[in-house]
Amino acid sequence: MDLSTIAYHKSEFKKLSDCTVNVATHALQYGTAVFGGVRGYYSKGMDNLLIFRIDRHFKRLHQSAKMMRMTPPLSEKEMANILIQVARFNNYRQNVYFRPFLYKAAEQLSPRFHDVKDEFSLYSLRLDDYLETNKGLSACVSSWRRIDDNIIPTRGKVSGGYANSGLAKSEAVENGYDEAIFLDLRGFVCEGSAENIFMVRDGVLVTPPVAASVLEGVTRRSVLELAKSEGIPVEERDIARAELYVADEVFFTGTGAQIAWVSSIDHRVIGTEVGPVTNKLRSRFLKCVLGEDSEFKQWVTPVYE
C-alpha cells in the first residue's frame, strides 16, 4: 500500500501516512465501524477512471450506519464527492479500490453506539483482481458458521463482524483452498468470506435471499439486474449444502471478487472451465464497468471531465 497517496481523514485531505488514530479510539477497541468497498475501473479508450455504482455504495454505507446507530457527518452525495476528489488528487490511471468508512472516534471505554462521536474517512489503493477470476477457484464449506443477522446485522458491512470472515478465510487458505463458503445458523448456504454466492442449476440462476444473513451486495444486485436483462431465470431461495455439489455452475460476486467462478467445492468438481451462464454474466459485467454497455451506462461515474 502506497502511504504517500492522498486520503480523507478528520475533515482533511492528507497523505495516508498522516491518517492516524489514537490507540484508545473506540472503533479500534470494539470494532464499532461500518465500511464500504468501491471500485474504479480505468478505461484506456476513454482515458478516464470510471467509478462503479457510486450512489448505491454510499446509500448502503448510510444504511449500515443507521443499523448501528451511527450519525454520518456527511451526506451520501458529499461522501461521493470526496471519493471523486481523492481519485483526482492521486491522478489514477489504473484500476483502483476505495475504502470509505464511518467509525466511532471517541477515545473512551464502553462498547456502546449511542452518544459517541462518528467520523468519516476514505482511502484508496491500486487493485486489479482480489480473487483470481481467470481460473476456477477451489472452495470449502467452512466449519465456522456465518453470524446471524440478529447477532450483528449482516446486510451491512460492520467491521466487528468481519472477525467471523477472517476465521473462515484463514481456515480455508491454510487447508489449501482459495475461499470459504459459510452456512448460516440454520445450516443453509449463506455466502463466501467476503463475497455473495450464486449457483446455476438447469439453466436457473439461484442465490440465497438477503434474509439468509447475507450482505446486500452491490455486485449481487447488479448481477441480478443483468440476469433479468439477459432473460436468465432467477430464484432467490435457500440453498442446501449438497445442492452446491451437484450445481452446473457456481460463482462468487463482490466489489473485490467481481465475478469469480468456482471449479470445485469440498473436492467435488463443479466444472473444468467457466460455465456458459457465468461467462455471459461476467462478460456483460466487464462491459458495464468500463462504460461500454448502453443499457447500464448510468452505473459508472467518470472521474475526469
N, C-alpha and C positions, 0 to 999 in steps of 0.2 A: 504494500500500500504506500502510495506517494504522500508523505506527510507535508509536502510543500503545496499541495493543491488547496484551493480556496474553498472553505466550507462556511456554514452559517451556524453561529453559536452565541447564545446570550445576546440576541438582537444585533449582532455584528457579523460582517463578512470578514473572515480572518483565515490565516493558514491553519490547516488541520492540526499541525503540531501545537498550536496555541489553544486548541479547543479542549480544555481540561475541566474536570470536576473534582471537588474535594472528596476524600475517601469516606467522609461522613454523609455523603449525599444519599438521600432517601432511596432513590432508584437503584443505586449500587448495592445497598444493603438488602433490599426487599424485592427487586425485580419489578418495581412499580413504574413501568413504562409501556407504551404501545408504539409500534413502529410500522413502517411500510417498506416496500421494495419497488422501485420504479425503473424501468428500462429506457435507455436512449439508444436508438439504432442509427448508425451513420450510413447515409445514402451517398455513395460516390457520385451517382448520376446527378443528384440534386446539390451535392456538396453541402449537405445540411444534416444536422442531428435531429432525429425525429423522436419525440417522447411519446411512449405508448400509453394511451388511455389515462392521461394525467388527471383528468377530472374524477374518474372512478377511484383512482388510488387515494386521492385526498378526501373523497367522500367516505371511503372505508376507514381512513385514519381517524376522521372525526367521529364516525360511528363507534370505532374501538374505544375512543376516549370517553364517549358517552356511557358505554357499558361499564367502564372502570371509574366513573365519577370524576373525570378529569375535565378541566375547563381550558380548551385550546386558547392560547393568547392571540392567535391569528385565524382568519377565515380560511376556508378551503382555497379560495382564489388567491389570497395573499401568500399562502404556502406554495401554491403552484408557481406564482411569480418569482418567489425566492429560488425555487428549483431552476427555473429558466435562467435567472441571473447567475447562479452558481455554474451552470453549464457554460454561459458566455464568459465568465471570468476565467475559466480554465481552458477556453477555446478548444473544446473537444472535437476531434476529427476521427473518432473511433467509437466502437460500442462502449456504452457506459452504464453503470448501475448506480442508482441514487438511493440513499437510505435516510428517509425523513423519520423523525421520532419525537414523541412527546414524553417527558419524564417528570417525575416528582423531584423537584430541585432543592427542597429544603434540606438543611443539614441538621437532622434531628432523628430521634428514635420514635418508635411506634409504627407498626406496619398498617397504617390506615390510609385511606384515599381522601377523605374529607379534610378541608382546611389545611391543605398542603399545596404550596405553590407549584404550578406547572410551567415548564419551559419547552421551547421547540428548538430542535437542532436538525441540521441536514448536512450530510457529507456524501462524497461520491468516489468511485474508483473505476478504473478501466476493467471491463469484463466482457468476455466472449461467451463461452459455454461454462455453466456451473456444473452441469452433468454432461457426459459425452452423448451427444444427440445423433451421431452418425453410426454408432454401433449399438447393438442391443444391450440393455442393462440386465445384470443379474440381481434379483431381489429376493428377500426372505421375509416371511411373516415374523414380526418381532415378538419376543417373549414379553416385551413391555406393552401394556395396553394404553391406548390414547386416553388422555384425561377427558373427562366428561364435561359437557357444556355447563353443567350445574356445579362443577368444581372451579374451573376457570373458563370464562367464555372463549370457546374455540373458534367462533365465527369471526373474531377479530384477532389481530396479531399482538398478543400480550407477551411482553418479554419474559416474565417469570415462567410462563407455560412452556417455553422452549427448552427448559431443562429436560422435559419429557422427550422432546425431539432429539436432544443430544444423546440421551441414553440409548435410544433406538438406533440412531445413526452409527454411533461408535460400535455397538454390538454387531451391526451388520457388516461394517467395513473390516473390523478385526476378525470376523469369521469368514472373510473372503468374498463378500457380496458388495455390490455397488450401492444398494439402497435398501431401506427397510419399509415394510408395509405394516401399518397399525391395524389392529382390530379395536373396535370400540368396547365399552364395558359390557355390551350385550353379546359380543362375540362376532359381530358383523364387520366386514371390511370398511375401513374408515378413510385413510389417506396415507401418503408417504411421510417421511420425517419432516419434510418441508414442501410437499407437493400434493396436489389433488391427484386422484387416480381415476382412470376410465378403463373400461374393457369393451370389447366388441364380441357379441355372440349372435350368430346367424344374421349378420347384417345390421343388428341393432346396437347403437351406442348406449352404454349403461354407465352410470356414475352414482355413487352414494348421495342421498339427499343431504341438504345442509343440516337437517335435524339429527344426522348421524355423527354429530360432533366434528364436523369438518369446517375448514376455513372457507369463507365465501370468497373464493379466489377470483381475481380479475381475469386471469388467463382462463380459468374454468368457465366463467361466464362467456368469455369470447369464443371458446371452443363450442359451447352450446349454441351460440348465435350462428357460428359458421356452419355447424351441422344442419341447422334449420335451413340456411341458405342453400346448402348442397342437397337438400332433400333426404338427409340421413335420419332414419327414425331414432328417437332418443327416449330413454327411460331414466328417471331419477328414482332409484329404489334401493332397498337393502341388498347387499351382495354377500353371499356366504363365502367363506374362505375357499372351499373346494371348487366353487364356480371359477375362481381365477385359474385353477389348474387346467380347466377344460375350455377356457376362453380362446377365441380365434386370434384376438389381439389384446394387448394391454399397453397402456402408456401413462406416463406422468405428465402433469401440466403445472406450470408455475412461472412467476416472473423470472426466477433464476433458471429453472429447468427448461422453460419454453415448452416444447412438446418432445418428450424423450421416450422412445419405445423400449419395451421390456422383452427380453428374449427368453428369460427363464425365471421361475419363482419356486423357491424351495427345491431346486434341482429338477423341476418339471419343465420341459421345453415348451414355450409358448409359440415361438416362431424363430426361424433361422434368418429371416430378413424382415424389414419393416413391412407391416401389413398394408393392404390397399386403402382401408379407411383411414388409418393413422397417417399414411403418406399423403393422402388427399388433403386432410385437415392441416398437416404440417406445412405442406407446400402453400396452401391458401393463407395460413397464418403468417408465413415468412413474407409473402407479398403484402399483407396488411401492414406489418410493422415497418416496411420500407415505403409505405405510401403508394403502393402500386396497384391497390385494389380499389376500384372506383366505388363499389358498394359501401366499403367501410373506411373511406378516406378520412372521415371525421375522427377516427380513432387515434390519429397521430397529430402531434403539435410540433411544428418546426421551431427550432431554437433561434436560427439566424434569419433575419428579414431580408 
